[in-house]
Amino acid sequence: MSDRAGLRAAKQAMRDRMRELRGAIPPEERRSLAKQIEERLFALLAMRDAETVMLFSSFGTEVPTQGMIERAWDAGQRVTLPMLRQGAIHVAAVRRGQALRTTSYGPMEPLDDEPVSAEEIDVVVAPGLAFDRSANRLGYGGGHYDRLLGHLQPGAQAIGIGFQMQLVDAVPHGRSDRPLDAVVTDREVVIGPPAPGR
């Protein structure tokens, strides 16, 4: 098995395991843990100072994000959400009360009538299936967030959110996988190593 095939297999095995573990969290507990994650996230200086934040519309067993979106609006921040177009993440601003559209792949998406460039985003809050203490992130396999993070302005922060059980010893990662600046769980904040080139 080649190194690349081995990496793919290791990632898929961890994805399967983490989906199962995350899916075992009862919905009520998931909401309670999400509140703790929200408190830690919004206590971060980067989040407090951000003018434009990119959150995501959670689905399935992900950390529920509606409370975070509402809180960012309450703080007067411009809230943006990702949308997938031709295999790449594009970003659009969303206003309170604005309808989102359903997608075939899970999360709700904004209408793309208020596009925002990646360079305008101060903080990206990213989902993931697993994270480690070097702030590596295991996503769903498309590489969309890794590519987006390469377009952020210098000084912008990328913060992963997940349940404590999603924090593992080591996430399998390759050269194209970009580490985050921090990971926030219901129990702690993990700060990643200084990111070269960002």
N, C-alpha and C positions, 0 to 999 in steps of 0.2 A: 504494500500500500504506500503510495507517495505521501510526502509530508502534507501536501494540500488536501489529499483525500482523507488523511488521518485527522487533520484539523476539522474538516467538514463533519466527519463522523463524531468527533468529540463534541462539537457544538450541538449537533442534532441530538445526541444522547442527553446532554445537559438540558436542552430545550424541552425534550419530552418529560424529563424528571421534574423540572421546575413548573411546567404546566400542571402536572399532576399535583404537586405540593401546593401550588397557589390555588388550584381548584378546590382543594380540601378545606380552605378557610371558609367558615360559614359567612353568609352575606352580612349579617348583623355585626360580626366581629370585623369583617373587612371595612365596613363603614367607620367603626370605632377606631381602628388602626389608621385609616386614612386621615382622620381628624388629627391624630398625633403627628403624622407625616406633614400635614398642612402646617401645624404650629411650628415645627422645626424648619420647614422650608421658608416660611415667611419671616422667621427670625434671622435669616441670613442677610448680611449687609448687602450682598449683590442683589438679592431679591427686593429688599426694601428700597434700594436706590434705583432700581430699573424703571425706565419709562415705558419700554416696549418689552413684553414677555411673550414667549411662545409656550403655550401649554398644549394639551392634547385632549381630545374627547375620548374618555376611557370607555372601554367595552369589555364584556365578558368578565373575567376574574381579575382585571387590572385594578390598580389602586384607583378608587373613584376620584374624579377630578372636578366634578361640578362645583363643589365647595371652594376649591382653589380658584376656579375661574371667577366665581362670584366675588371672592375676596380681592382678587386683583382689580376687578371693576370698582369695588368699593374704595380701593386705595387710589383710584384715578389713573390706573395704568392702562396703556393700550394693550389689549389682549389679542393675540393672534393664534390661529390654529393651523396645523398642517393639512395639506390636501395632496393626493398623489396624482400626478399628471405625467404620462409617458415615462413611467418608471422613476420619477424624481419628485422630491418633496417641493411643493410650492407653498407659499404662506399667504394668508389673508387675515385682515383684521375682522373681529367680530364684536358686535355691540350687544348690550343687554336686550333680550327679547327677540333677537334676530334668529330666524329659523335656520337650522342646519339641514343638510341633506344626507340621506342614508347612502351607504356605499356597499359594494358587494364583498369587501374584504374586512369589514368590522366596524371601525370607528365612524362617527358622524363627521362630516366635513363642512367647512364654511362655504358659502357661495363665493365665487372668486371675483366679486365686483369691487373689492377693496384690497388689491394685492399689496404686499409688503416685501421689500427685498431683505435677504438674509442679513445684509450689512446694517440694517436698522434695528436688529434685535439685540437687546442687552442681555437677556437670559433665555436660554432654551431649557425647558423642563421636559426630560425625555423618559418615555416608558422603557421597560426592558424585562427580560425574563430572569436574568441573573446579573449580579454585580460583584466585584471583589474589592479588596482594600487598597488596590492601586487605581481604583475608579474605572476599571475596565467594565464594559457593558456587553452583555449578550442580548441582541435584539431578536427579531423574528426572521432574519435571514436575507432581507432585501438589500441591506447596506445603505438604506436611504438616509438615516440619521448621520452615518459616518460621512457621507458626501456633503450633507447640509453643513455639518460642523466645520468643514473646510472652507466655507464661505462667510463665516462669521467675522465681524470686525475684531481687531485686536482689543483684548480686554473683556470681550463678551464671555459670559460664563455658560457652561453646559452642565446641567445638574440632573442626575438620574434620580427617580423616586421608585421605591419598592418596599415591600414588606421585609422585616428583618430576616425571615427565612429565605429570602432571595439573595442574601449576602453570603457568598461562598468563599472558600479559600483561594481559588484561582479560576478565572474565566478563561477558557481557551480563546486565544486571539492571534491574529496575524498582522502583517504590516499595514493592511488597509483599514484595520479596526482602530478607531480613534478613542483614546481614553477620555473620560469626562473630567470636569474640574472638581466635582463633588458628587456624593451619593447620599441621599437622605432616606432613612428608614423610620419606622415608628419608634426606634430606640436610640438612634445615634445619627451623627453626621460624619461621613468619611470624606476627608479632603484628599484629592488626588495629587500626584506629583506635579510640579510646574510643567506646563505644556509648551514644548518648543514650537515656535512658529505661530502661536496664537496669543 
